[in-house]
Each structure stands twice: as C-alpha cells, then as structure tokens.
Amino acid sequence: MPIQMKGIHDFLHVPTRLTSKVCPTCDPAEDYIRESALYQHNYYRRLLATGWAEDNKITYAKPAKAMFELTYEKSLEEAANKYITNNNGNCPEKAENADLTGENFYVDKNFQLTNEEVIQKAMQQWWSPLKMKGFGDNLQYDNIQDNDVKALANVVYDQTTKMGCAARTCKPQGIIVVDCRYDP
C-alpha cells in the first residue's frame, strides 16, 4: 500500500479574521497605535504606583496606594476619533472638552512623526509637570487651574480603569494631533 503524503496546504491554517491584542472588538490594523498608547499610560502609572516617579520637590513621588492598570476601551477611542476627524477636513487644535476632564489633547507641528512617536511625545508632555514642577506632599487636585496638571491628573487618576486614544495627521495644517479619553 503506498504512503500518502499530505501537501503543505493541508497544514496551513489561515484565520478568517485577525483579532486585536488590546481591543478584541477593534480593527486589528491600528493595533500598534493602541498598544503604544496603552503601554505608555500603564508605564507611567506603574512608575507612580511603585514610588519610582520623579518629583521635582521630593526626588520621588509618594507611591500610589491603589492604582488600576488601564484597559483599552473601543468607545473611548471612537469618541476621540470622531472629534479629531469631524472638522471639515482639518484637525482640531484644542481639546473638545475645554476643562480637560476625562480628555487629554496634544498637537505637534512635526506632522511627519509616526502615531507611536507622537503618542510618546504626548505622554512625556502630560507627565512632565510631576518631574519638572513636582507636588511633594501636596497631592490635592481639587482646584486645578493649570492645564498641564489637569492632563497629568487624567493620566494618574487612581480610579480610572479605561482609556482610548486616536491620532491624526493633517498635512495641510502641518500638524499631528492625539486625543485620549478616560473613564471615569
């Protein structure tokens, strides 16, 4: 009896649909942007949670007692994306929410940056008040007037569990924008 050999096509499995690692219900084509945004947020939150976040007033910020690791939320990405794409072809140059509650917004004039690079620059800017100004023992964020500090507060708010971001390049304006949303 002859031995039957199977062809390579019998062993290949082609998935019918790739899934996102970060957001199972999202289109996987943009996953690298989601992964970068989620990683950056959780990296900085982890620095604060473990007491390794630099604070200009006391060397290292006091560790956060209870800080959740963020998960990616499609509806927050969709809200951010809707805002940055719904401007008659132009990118907005300021946040949708003027008081920045639950939203961070970043504009860079180097529109040739990749989405990952601009998200990294945005996170560095949003994080910078802690490193540059410091808070020391004053951890009350009740009456924040400074938009830089509001952006930091959005990133480090210990009750936040979900986030989503969108980025868009607008070559005619010469800018690239990032909009991140947070819940709660």
N, C-alpha and C positions, 0 to 999 in steps of 0.2 A: 504494500500500500504506500503510495507516495506521500511525502510530508508536505503539508500545506503551509506555505509561508504567508504571513499577513503583510500587507503593504503598509507603508508609513501612514497612509491616510486612515487606516483603521485605529491608529493610536493617538492621532491628534484630536484634541478637544478644543473647539473654538467656542468660547462663551457667547451666548446670544446677546448679552449686554454687560458691559463692564460696570462696576459699581464704584462709587466714590468711597475712599477710605475714611474721610472725615464726615461726610454728609450722605448717608445712604440713599436719600431721595433726590439728591442733586445730580446734575450732569457731571460726569467724571472728567470731562475735557478741561474744566477750570480748577481741578482739584489742587494743583500745585499752589495756586493763589490762596485757597482755603487753608491748606496745610501750613503755609508760611504765616498767615495771619494768626491762626490758632496757636502755632508753636511760639511765635513771638509773644503773644499775650500771656500764655502759660509760663514761658521762660521768666518774664519779668515778675509775674505774680509769685512764682516759686522763689525768686530772689528775696522778695519781701517776706514771704511766709516763713522762710528759713533764717531770716536775720542777716542775709548777705547783701541786701540792697544798700548802696552807698547813700548816705545822708550827709549833706554838707555841714550840718550843725553838730552831729554826734558821731561821725565816722560811719556807723552802720545804723540803719533804721531798726527800731524795735520789731521783733518778729510778729507777724500777724498770728493771732491765736486760732482763728478759724477762717480759712480761705479755700473756697472750692476751686477745683480745676475746671476750666471752662470747657463746654462742648459747643460744637458748631450748630447753628440754627438756620435752616434754609429761609424761614420767613424774615429773619433779620437781614440776611443777605439780599433778599428780594426787595425789602423796603429801601435799603441803601442803594441798590442798583436802580430802582425806579426813580429815585431822586436824582442820581447823577446822570441818567440818560434822558430825563424828561424836561429838557431845557432848550427846545428848538434847535438842537444840534450842538449847542455849546455846553461846556462843563460849568457847573456852578462854582463859584469861588468862595463860598462860605457855607457853613452848616445849615441844614434845613431847620434845625431847632436852635434858635438864637441863644438860649441859655445853656446849650450843650448837655442837657440832662439826657442820659442814655445814648448819646451820639458823639463820636469824635470825627473830626474832619481835618484833612491835610491837603495842601496844594503845594506842588513842586514845579518850578519853572524849567526843570530839565525833563522834558517830555520823552526823552529817549531812554529813560530808566525802564527797566522791566517792572512788572507788577510786584514781584518779590522784593526788588530793590526799594521801590517807593514805599511799600508796607514797612520794610525795615527802617527806613528813614522816618516815617510817620511815628513808629513806635519809639524811636530814640527821642524824637521831639516831645511826644506825650509823656515820656518817662523823665525827661530832663529836669523838671522842677525839683524833684527829690534830690537828685545828685548835685544840681547847681545851687539851689537855694536852701534846701533842707527844711525839715519840720521839727527836728529834735523831739521833745516830749509833747509838743502841741499837735495832737492828732485829731482835732475837731475840724470837720469840714462843713459845719452848718451854714456859715455865711460866706462861702467862697465867692469872691468877685473876680479873681484872676482867671482868665480862660485857660491858661496853661495848667493851672492847678485843677481846674474842672476836668480837663482832659485826663490828667493823671488820676483823679478820683474815679472817673469812669473805668479806667483800666484796673484799679486796685480795690474797688468796692467789694468788700468781702462777701456780700450776699448775691453778687452777680454769678449766674451759673451758665448763661448762654451768650454767644456773640455771633455776629456775622458781618462780613465786610465785602465791599465792592470797590474796584478800581477802574478808572477810565482815562485814556489818553485823548486829549483834544489838541491835535497838531495845529489847527488854525489859531488857537489861543496860545499855543506854546506851553501848555501845562498838562500835568497829570494829577488826578485827584484820587484820594482814598476816603471812603466814608465807612465807618464801623458803627454798628449798633449793638446795644447791650440790653439784657433782660435779667433781672429787673434793674 
